[in-house]
Amino acid sequence: MRLRDKTLVFCLCLVMLMVLGWLDYVTGYELNLFIFYSLPVGIAAWHLGRWPGVAMSVASALISALTDRKSTRLN
């Protein structure tokens, strides 16, 4: 796989993470979308290797935790 293709796959995985993070934020903390975060992680690990997969899993965990924290309404 060429560097250009790898960069495209990595960027598409990041876009997927951003869209999932936005959906997770909009739906609130009652609906847990954490299982869907494994899709960009799996794609990155499959096509790009171990370390991009690890980076994507860390990014997905941070995005999931951030959206859960921000979507919690404290009254």
Stockholm file with secondary structure:
# STOCKHOLM 1.0

chainA/1-75         MRLRDKTLVFCLCLVMLMVLGWLDYVTGYELNLFIFYSLPVGIAAWHLGRWPGVAMSVASALISALTDRKSTRLN
#=GR chainA/1-75 SS CCHHHHHHHHHHHHHHHHHHHHHHHHHCTTSCCGGGGHHHHHHHHHHHCHHHHHHHHHHHHHHHHHHHHHHCCCC
#=GC SS_cons        CCHHHHHHHHHHHHHHHHHHHHHHHHHCTTSCCGGGGHHHHHHHHHHHCHHHHHHHHHHHHHHHHHHHHHHCCCC
//
